[in-house]
Amino acid sequence: ANSIYKLVLRVKEECPDKDIWMWTGYTIDELSSEQRSIIEHVDVLIDGRFEQDKYDPELLWRGSSNQIIHKFNI
């Protein structure tokens, strides 16, 4: 997680006009404090496991309907 944190901070510093999107197979509630410190610096998080029985090709940016798009800093 430390290298991801450093990457996110570097992107924010070098490209402040760009949004950072992150996908995780975990829900926000399942994230550790270290992982939560990373999402404090992302603009959009898509959380939740991919579930084949909830697959929907019509969804934008998600593979299954249980996944949630969280917009933080945009």
C-alpha contacts under 8 A as a table, 3 or more apart, distances in Angstrom:
res1	aa1	res2	aa2	distance
1	A	4	I	5.19
1	A	5	Y	6.17
1	A	34	E	7.16
1	A	35	Q	6.60
2	N	5	Y	5.04
2	N	6	K	6.27
3	S	6	K	5.08
3	S	7	L	6.15
4	I	7	L	5.00
4	I	8	V	6.13
4	I	38	I	7.53
5	Y	8	V	5.22
5	Y	9	L	6.27
5	Y	37	S	7.85
5	Y	38	I	5.35
6	K	9	L	5.20
6	K	10	R	6.10
7	L	10	R	5.04
7	L	11	V	6.17
8	V	11	V	5.21
8	V	12	K	6.20
8	V	20	I	7.64
8	V	38	I	7.38
8	V	41	H	6.86
8	V	42	V	7.31
9	L	12	K	5.08
9	L	13	E	6.13
9	L	41	H	7.22
10	R	13	E	5.04
10	R	14	E	5.98
11	V	14	E	5.20
11	V	15	C	5.39
11	V	16	P	7.18
12	K	15	C	5.43
12	K	16	P	4.84
12	K	18	K	7.52
12	K	41	H	7.84
13	E	16	P	5.72
15	C	18	K	5.61
16	P	19	D	7.91
19	D	42	V	7.35
19	D	43	D	5.70
19	D	44	V	7.68
19	D	74	I	7.70
20	I	42	V	5.07
20	I	43	D	5.24
20	I	44	V	6.47
21	W	42	V	6.24
21	W	43	D	6.01
21	W	44	V	4.71
21	W	45	L	5.84
21	W	46	I	7.80
22	M	42	V	7.04
22	M	44	V	6.33
22	M	45	L	4.88
22	M	46	I	6.27
23	W	45	L	5.82
23	W	46	I	4.74
23	W	47	D	5.99
24	T	27	T	7.50
24	T	45	L	7.61
24	T	46	I	6.36
24	T	47	D	5.06
24	T	48	G	6.48
24	T	49	R	7.48
25	G	47	D	5.94
25	G	48	G	4.83
25	G	49	R	4.27
25	G	50	F	6.94
26	Y	30	E	5.96
26	Y	31	L	6.78
26	Y	47	D	5.71
26	Y	48	G	4.80
26	Y	49	R	6.00
27	T	30	E	5.30
27	T	31	L	6.81
27	T	47	D	5.04
27	T	48	G	4.77
27	T	49	R	7.68
28	I	31	L	5.41
28	I	36	R	7.85
28	I	47	D	6.67
31	L	34	E	7.90
31	L	35	Q	5.66
31	L	36	R	6.12
32	S	35	Q	5.10
32	S	36	R	6.14
33	S	36	R	4.94
33	S	37	S	6.23
34	E	37	S	5.22
34	E	38	I	6.91
35	Q	38	I	5.28
35	Q	39	I	6.78
36	R	39	I	5.19
36	R	40	E	6.47
37	S	40	E	5.39
37	S	41	H	7.51
38	I	41	H	5.74
38	I	42	V	7.06
39	I	42	V	5.00
39	I	43	D	7.90
39	I	45	L	7.35
42	V	45	L	7.05
42	V	72	F	7.21
42	V	73	N	7.19
43	D	71	K	5.96
43	D	72	F	5.03
43	D	73	N	4.66
43	D	74	I	5.97
44	V	69	I	6.91
44	V	70	H	5.55
44	V	71	K	4.57
44	V	72	F	5.91
44	V	73	N	7.44
44	V	74	I	7.89
45	L	69	I	5.87
45	L	70	H	5.10
45	L	71	K	6.64
45	L	72	F	7.93
46	I	61	W	7.90
46	I	62	R	7.29
46	I	67	Q	6.47
46	I	68	I	5.49
46	I	69	I	4.55
46	I	70	H	6.21
47	D	67	Q	5.49
47	D	68	I	5.48
47	D	69	I	6.77
47	D	70	H	7.86
48	G	66	N	6.66
48	G	67	Q	4.69
48	G	68	I	6.71
49	R	66	N	7.68
49	R	67	Q	6.71
50	F	54	K	7.96
50	F	55	Y	7.70
50	F	63	G	6.20
50	F	64	S	5.64
50	F	66	N	7.67
50	F	67	Q	7.10
51	E	54	K	5.39
51	E	55	Y	6.40
51	E	63	G	7.91
51	E	64	S	5.82
51	E	66	N	7.43
52	Q	55	Y	5.05
52	Q	64	S	6.93
53	D	64	S	7.91
54	K	64	S	4.84
54	K	65	S	5.48
54	K	66	N	6.90
55	Y	63	G	5.63
55	Y	64	S	4.11
55	Y	65	S	6.51
56	D	59	L	5.80
56	D	63	G	6.27
56	D	64	S	5.59
56	D	65	S	6.65
57	P	63	G	6.88
59	L	62	R	5.72
59	L	63	G	6.77
59	L	64	S	7.47
59	L	65	S	7.44
62	R	65	S	7.27
62	R	67	Q	6.35
62	R	68	I	7.90
63	G	67	Q	7.47
64	S	67	Q	5.90
65	S	68	I	7.73
71	K	74	I	6.50
